[in-house]
Amino acid sequence: MTHRLARSVAARAAVALVLAASLAHAQSPRADLVLVNGFVVTVDDTRPRAEAVAVRGDRIMAVGTNAEVRLLAGPATRVVDLRGRLLIPGFIEGHGHFTGLGESKLVLDLTTATTWDDIVAMVGTAARGARPGAWIVGRGWHQEKWTRTPQPNVQGVPLHASLDAASGDHPVILTHASGHAGFANGRALALAGITRTSADPNGGEIVKDANGEPTGFLKETAQRAVGAARARDDRTSPADRQARFRRVVQLADEEALQHGVTSFHDAGANFATIDGYKALADMGKLPVRLYAMVRRESNARMDSLLPKYRMQGYGNHFLTVRSIKRQIDGALGPRSAWLLEPYTDLPTSSGLALETPADIEETARIAIKHGFQVNTHAIGDRANREVLDIYERTFKANPGKTDLRWRDEHSQHIAQSDIARFRQLGVIASMQGIHTISDGPWVARRLGAERARLTSYPWRALWDAGVVITNGTDVPVEKIDPIPSFWGSVARKTSDGGVFLPEQRVTREEGLRAYTINNAFAAFEEREKGSISVGKLADLVVLTQNIMTVPEDKIPTARVAMTILGGKVVYERK
């Protein structure tokens, strides 16, 4: 065969191949959504960066160059030009309170108060507009964030007399930002039966003044008496309660989606709440994917009912129930975190054990029996040690059980000798970067500077030890916005302009992993979500700023431009 003939044959073959490829392409499925010209950070080690993504149905169809992905567009495909903006996997809220988020939109928002007087004024305004005797409820106060200390006070918190003067005949309960304390006025205390003779309940404290009178400041389980009094006054019909639940879920959904949160680890839902979630999932009205942790159920009820409630990817991957939430201690703000040594600013106390280690260990036994994960709230260094001890004993008693992925929720203050134990036991540190911003200015007052340096919010130390770290906000303790929490983990800039233990920073890549694939792993869902990978759920977020490349001080200016959930654009910034 001559060279000319060979070239002719080769040319005809090439044409045939092109025609065949074109025909195959014409017959191939078309994308429903194509996103091009993006700065795509996939969080997929096989292809960390890309320009474009194609979506078909609720799944990622292709990840690649603009040219590659554009081939999948058809006449009905929506094509979005990202104009160089950052495209990342949908944020996964690693630890929050879903109904608490919705409820926080229906009560007084005290997070903006800079003084106790601000709070009194807000309650007074609410009282004047409320029906006679109605409860006034608020959340979000924090004594460490006030610009001046009220006088008189006990532990920096005022007495209830000033609140009484503003509230009249209305009972008032105001929950601390942490959720681990509350403040009640005199009317609420009376309805709850709390007097100078009332003893502290197990796991709680009724704070009293020098004369032995309740101040109104109630720590941990001491709040329950007021909650019970409020419940007795509740005349809401079952239909109205159901309508309120749906409203609460709707408000939480809206807040989550506008902040790019496509999945949410709900750190505490009882069986009744899970029933409500399941009903909404059945109706297709659960627009945020929930990983619900069973909470506030007895060990006996859990042992009996956990098999019935186990769900994995229920309702087209909108509801999963396969974990239990316990709580061994309180929080640092109200000095109820359980410490190995007393508080520097309250030497008479080392905090509170809210749930006994023995009861939590029984939960662990039940969980491993039924194949459930255990996620235990632990903030103080004593609390974290106790949790690790419980997990270690349980694992040793069940050597055939593997890939358990049990979690330590918050992991805020950890003795250095316990850090390596997280990796050895395979325990996940479920942390919240935003707390470094809000708590940093006052942690040293609680613990002393050196103890804080050695134990507090040890992100870098845990990461370097090979521990899986996840990120979240603990909403409504903090706002649900992932950007400040991401910034807190990578910059450690505090609300007062300082830097809190900068040696504990993680990189931006690590910070993004903590908010995406690591959270998916912590829920046994890494094959379905957490990265921009072909075949995974098309949960995606577009940001106005590239948080991976902009100067560090520009990270907080980033906003969510678009949220995509299951291939559908569910939020666009106006």
Secondary structure, 3 states (H helix, E strand, C coil): CCHHHHHHHHHHHHHHHHHHHHHHHHHCCCCCEEEECCEEECCCCCCCEECEEEEECCEEEEEECHHHHHCCCCCCCEEEECCCCEEEECEEEEEECHHHHHHHCCCEECCCCCCHHHHHHHHHHHHHHCCCCCCEEEEEECHHHCCCCCCCEECCEECCHHHHHHHCCCCEEEEECCCCEEEECHHHHHHHCCCCCCCCCCCEEEEECCCCCEEEEEEEHHHHHHHHHHHHCCCCCHHHHHHHHHHHHHHHHHHHHHCCEEEEEEEEECHHHHHHHHHHHHCCCCCCEEEEEECCCCHHHHHHHHHHHCEEEHHHHCEEEEEEEEECECCCCCCCCCCCCCECCECCCCCCECCCHHHHHHHHHHHHHHCCEEEEEECCHHHHHHHHHHHHHHHHHCCCCCCCCCEEEECCECCHHHHHHHHHHCCEEECCCHHHHHHHHHHHHHHCHHHHHHHECCHHHHHHCCCCEECCCCCCCCCCCHHHHHHHHHHCECCCCCECCHHHCCCHHHHHHHHCHHHHHHCCCCCCCCCCCCCCECCEEEECCCCCCCCHHHHHHCCEEEEEECCEEEEECC
